[in-house]
Amino acid sequence: QVQLVESGGGLVQPGGSLRLSCAASGFTFSNYVLNWYRQAPGKERELVAAITSRGGVTNYADSVKGRFTISRDNAKRTAYLQMNSLKPEDTAIYYCNTNLPNNNYWGQGTQVTVSS
């Protein structure tokens, strides 16, 4: 059974940092791209960052470039999203995602709130 479990969200002040984790199970984690998406209230879900199967290539939304870093540890079957210089507009539920041959899988999400 494929599972993606996010953790690490919370309340942080503007300018602060958080590190999100996505623990994967039920599939060969090291074979697949891993994505982080987010969805803010009243907005569509958007792709924040992506990393290739072995971590060699990463991509970011323009809104987070230079502030967020995606990484993965295939031995631990875990992906990360380091978020620095957080802004109120980063407030959203953050989801990890992977697209396998049989289906597109999502975690349950973790809430990130940036507020003073």
Kinemage of the C-alpha trace (Angstrom):
@kinemage 1
@onewidth
@group {chain A} dominant
@subgroup {mainchain}
@vectorlist {calphas} color= white
{ca gln a 1} P 0.000 0.000 0.000
{ca val a 2} L 1.484 3.311 -1.103
{ca gln a 3} L 1.698 5.921 1.632
{ca leu a 4} L 3.101 9.426 1.784
{ca val a 5} L 3.134 11.048 5.222
{ca glu a 6} L 4.052 14.706 5.632
{ca ser a 7} L 5.251 16.292 8.856
{ca gly a 8} L 6.981 19.416 10.079
{ca gly a 9} L 4.365 22.074 9.487
{ca gly a 10} L 3.391 24.662 12.044
{ca leu a 11} L 3.110 28.333 12.894
{ca val a 12} L 6.136 30.509 12.167
{ca gln a 13} L 6.790 34.238 12.066
{ca pro a 14} L 7.615 36.006 8.808
{ca gly a 15} L 11.286 35.522 8.004
{ca gly a 16} L 11.407 32.228 9.852
{ca ser a 17} L 12.168 28.715 8.668
{ca leu a 18} L 10.570 25.297 8.645
{ca arg a 19} L 11.615 21.925 7.293
{ca leu a 20} L 8.912 19.627 5.997
{ca ser a 21} L 9.411 15.881 5.663
{ca cys a 22} L 7.625 13.340 3.490
{ca ala a 23} L 8.042 9.713 4.537
{ca ala a 24} L 7.225 7.220 1.781
{ca ser a 25} L 6.342 3.537 1.849
{ca gly a 26} L 4.789 0.886 -0.357
{ca phe a 27} L 6.772 1.553 -3.530
{ca thr a 28} L 10.358 1.821 -4.742
{ca phe a 29} L 10.933 5.382 -3.596
{ca ser a 30} L 14.299 5.778 -5.311
{ca asn a 31} L 12.769 5.213 -8.762
{ca tyr a 32} L 10.378 8.150 -8.857
{ca val a 33} L 10.164 11.909 -8.969
{ca leu a 34} L 8.857 13.499 -5.788
{ca asn a 35} L 6.885 16.733 -5.808
{ca trp a 36} L 5.814 19.220 -3.164
{ca tyr a 37} L 2.563 21.096 -3.808
{ca arg a 38} L 0.676 23.613 -1.723
{ca gln a 39} L -2.864 24.887 -1.554
{ca ala a 40} L -3.833 28.138 0.086
{ca pro a 41} L -7.432 28.927 1.106
{ca gly a 42} L -9.511 29.783 -1.932
{ca lys a 43} L -6.711 28.996 -4.355
{ca glu a 44} L -5.832 26.099 -6.606
{ca arg a 45} L -3.164 23.613 -5.653
{ca glu a 46} L 0.198 24.666 -7.093
{ca leu a 47} L 3.492 22.890 -7.662
{ca val a 48} L 6.172 24.282 -5.351
{ca ala a 49} L 9.179 22.061 -6.025
{ca ala a 50} L 10.167 18.784 -7.646
{ca ile a 51} L 13.171 16.476 -7.449
{ca thr a 52} L 14.205 13.648 -9.731
{ca ser a 53} L 14.567 10.089 -8.533
{ca arg a 54} L 18.225 10.334 -7.546
{ca gly a 55} L 18.120 13.999 -6.644
{ca gly a 56} L 20.174 15.196 -9.554
{ca val a 57} L 17.662 17.729 -10.863
{ca thr a 58} L 15.385 20.064 -8.949
{ca asn a 59} L 12.807 22.594 -10.070
{ca tyr a 60} L 11.041 25.358 -8.191
{ca ala a 61} L 8.125 27.691 -8.610
{ca asp a 62} L 9.296 31.245 -9.229
{ca ser a 63} L 7.638 32.356 -5.997
{ca val a 64} L 9.936 30.171 -3.859
{ca lys a 65} L 13.212 30.185 -5.797
{ca gly a 66} L 16.129 31.110 -3.589
{ca arg a 67} L 14.127 30.508 -0.409
{ca phe a 68} L 13.059 26.841 -0.569
{ca thr a 69} L 15.237 23.781 -1.096
{ca ile a 70} L 13.950 20.324 -1.975
{ca ser a 71} L 16.044 17.255 -1.191
{ca arg a 72} L 15.690 13.538 -0.646
{ca asp a 73} L 17.365 10.701 1.195
{ca asn a 74} L 16.573 7.524 -0.718
{ca ala a 75} L 18.076 5.324 1.989
{ca lys a 76} L 15.552 6.783 4.442
{ca arg a 77} L 12.753 6.891 1.851
{ca thr a 78} L 12.158 10.498 2.821
{ca ala a 79} L 11.956 13.790 0.979
{ca tyr a 80} L 12.360 17.224 2.513
{ca leu a 81} L 11.405 20.797 1.825
{ca gln a 82} L 13.557 23.339 3.618
{ca met a 83} L 11.707 26.648 3.695
{ca asn a 84} L 13.583 29.808 4.644
{ca ser a 85} L 12.631 33.483 4.676
{ca leu a 86} L 8.997 32.521 4.962
{ca lys a 87} L 6.342 35.049 3.982
{ca pro a 88} L 2.653 35.286 4.905
{ca glu a 89} L 1.813 34.310 1.327
{ca asp a 90} L 3.509 30.957 1.910
{ca thr a 91} L 0.649 30.037 4.242
{ca ala a 92} L -0.971 26.890 2.854
{ca ile a 93} L -1.389 23.172 3.268
{ca tyr a 94} L 1.693 21.477 1.833
{ca tyr a 95} L 1.397 18.091 0.156
{ca cys a 96} L 3.930 15.650 -1.155
{ca asn a 97} L 3.090 13.778 -4.324
{ca thr a 98} L 4.424 11.078 -6.581
{ca asn a 99} L 3.121 9.809 -9.889
{ca leu a 100} L 3.429 6.028 -10.192
{ca pro a 101} L 2.488 3.954 -13.266
{ca asn a 102} L -0.830 2.919 -11.733
{ca asn a 103} L -1.894 6.101 -9.973
{ca asn a 104} L -1.050 9.552 -8.704
{ca tyr a 105} L -0.514 9.548 -4.930
{ca trp a 106} L -0.831 12.316 -2.342
{ca gly a 107} L -0.102 12.636 1.325
{ca gln a 108} L -2.617 14.036 3.790
{ca gly a 109} L -0.893 17.407 3.915
{ca thr a 110} L 0.702 19.505 6.632
{ca gln a 111} L -0.405 23.029 7.513
{ca val a 112} L 2.109 25.860 7.319
{ca thr a 113} L 1.025 29.212 8.731
{ca val a 114} L 3.243 32.269 8.482
{ca ser a 115} L 2.001 35.036 10.732
{ca ser a 116} L 3.193 37.471 13.340
